[in-house]
Amino acid sequence: MKCTACGSAALIEGTVRDSNTSVIQFYPSDVSTLKTILGFAVGGRPVRAYGCLHCHNLQIAVDFNESDLERYQQFEGEQPDVLERINSNPKKVEG
């Protein structure tokens, strides 16, 4: 892995913590804050941090799980228009 700011490979892996020494986690923005507070939301994702010895840049990476990859990668790239989506999987009407 290389630094995104300077390209150096001199990165130190670590964690990012808040003032209460709690580890910071990533929560997808499509989950409401209320659901997260009440415990109905899917848990936060672990975050890895890397500090560059060369330029002192801090990079953060998220550890996504398999279900995240399946859920969010389906929307990658250009989306078809509405008519293409409707006509892509026509269902026969039984009568």
RORODO-278351 format. One record per residue (C-alpha): residue in one letter; y, x, z; residue number from 1. Coordinates in steps of 0.05 Angstrom, whole numbers, plus 5000, padded with zeros to 4 digits. Example, Ala and Ser with C-alpha at 12.3 -4.5 7.8 and 13.67 -1.06 7.14 Angstrom:
# RORODO-278351
(atom "A", (4910, 5246, 5156), 1)
(atom "S", (4979, 5273, 5143), 2)
This chain:
# RORODO-278351
(atom "M", (5000, 5000, 5000), 1)
(atom "K", (5070, 5024, 4983), 2)
(atom "C", (5138, 5009, 5011), 3)
(atom "T", (5173, 4954, 4971), 4)
(atom "A", (5241, 4988, 4982), 5)
(atom "C", (5229, 5061, 4965), 6)
(atom "G", (5157, 5066, 4940), 7)
(atom "S", (5133, 5113, 4995), 8)
(atom "A", (5061, 5108, 5019), 9)
(atom "A", (5082, 5130, 5089), 10)
(atom "L", (5072, 5062, 5122), 11)
(atom "I", (5053, 5048, 5194), 12)
(atom "E", (5016, 4982, 5207), 13)
(atom "G", (5036, 4943, 5269), 14)
(atom "T", (5054, 4874, 5295), 15)
(atom "V", (5120, 4837, 5304), 16)
(atom "R", (5131, 4805, 5372), 17)
(atom "D", (5187, 4763, 5401), 18)
(atom "S", (5222, 4776, 5468), 19)
(atom "N", (5165, 4740, 5506), 20)
(atom "T", (5115, 4789, 5475), 21)
(atom "S", (5084, 4732, 5434), 22)
(atom "V", (5057, 4751, 5366), 23)
(atom "I", (5096, 4719, 5310), 24)
(atom "Q", (5057, 4674, 5262), 25)
(atom "F", (5072, 4645, 5193), 26)
(atom "Y", (5073, 4568, 5185), 27)
(atom "P", (5074, 4538, 5115), 28)
(atom "S", (5138, 4499, 5103), 29)
(atom "D", (5100, 4436, 5080), 30)
(atom "V", (5080, 4425, 5153), 31)
(atom "S", (5132, 4389, 5195), 32)
(atom "T", (5159, 4421, 5258), 33)
(atom "L", (5140, 4359, 5298), 34)
(atom "K", (5067, 4363, 5276), 35)
(atom "T", (5067, 4437, 5294), 36)
(atom "I", (5096, 4424, 5364), 37)
(atom "L", (5048, 4366, 5378), 38)
(atom "G", (4989, 4407, 5354), 39)
(atom "F", (4970, 4364, 5294), 40)
(atom "A", (4986, 4418, 5244), 41)
(atom "V", (4940, 4472, 5219), 42)
(atom "G", (4950, 4535, 5261), 43)
(atom "G", (4996, 4591, 5242), 44)
(atom "R", (4973, 4648, 5199), 45)
(atom "P", (4970, 4718, 5228), 46)
(atom "V", (5025, 4765, 5204), 47)
(atom "R", (5017, 4840, 5192), 48)
(atom "A", (5077, 4885, 5194), 49)
(atom "Y", (5087, 4953, 5161), 50)
(atom "G", (5143, 5001, 5177), 51)
(atom "C", (5163, 5055, 5127), 52)
(atom "L", (5172, 5125, 5157), 53)
(atom "H", (5214, 5146, 5097), 54)
(atom "C", (5268, 5091, 5093), 55)
(atom "H", (5254, 5051, 5157), 56)
(atom "N", (5242, 4987, 5117), 57)
(atom "L", (5200, 4933, 5151), 58)
(atom "Q", (5151, 4893, 5108), 59)
(atom "I", (5113, 4832, 5132), 60)
(atom "A", (5048, 4806, 5101), 61)
(atom "V", (5011, 4741, 5116), 62)
(atom "D", (4936, 4735, 5125), 63)
(atom "F", (4919, 4672, 5086), 64)
(atom "N", (4849, 4641, 5093), 65)
(atom "E", (4805, 4615, 5037), 66)
(atom "S", (4828, 4543, 5043), 67)
(atom "D", (4901, 4565, 5037), 68)
(atom "L", (4884, 4602, 4973), 69)
(atom "E", (4849, 4541, 4944), 70)
(atom "R", (4905, 4494, 4964), 71)
(atom "Y", (4965, 4534, 4942), 72)
(atom "Q", (4939, 4572, 4881), 73)
(atom "Q", (4926, 4507, 4843), 74)
(atom "F", (5002, 4502, 4835), 75)
(atom "E", (5012, 4571, 4807), 76)
(atom "G", (5043, 4577, 4738), 77)
(atom "E", (5077, 4526, 4694), 78)
(atom "Q", (5060, 4454, 4711), 79)
(atom "P", (5040, 4404, 4658), 80)
(atom "D", (5086, 4345, 4648), 81)
(atom "V", (5069, 4276, 4675), 82)
(atom "L", (5039, 4249, 4611), 83)
(atom "E", (4993, 4309, 4603), 84)
(atom "R", (4969, 4300, 4675), 85)
(atom "I", (4955, 4226, 4665), 86)
(atom "N", (4918, 4236, 4599), 87)
(atom "S", (4879, 4298, 4621), 88)
(atom "N", (4827, 4258, 4660), 89)
(atom "P", (4825, 4188, 4631), 90)
(atom "K", (4782, 4138, 4669), 91)
(atom "K", (4744, 4083, 4634), 92)
(atom "V", (4760, 4013, 4659), 93)
(atom "E", (4697, 3975, 4673), 94)
(atom "G", (4700, 3901, 4664), 95)
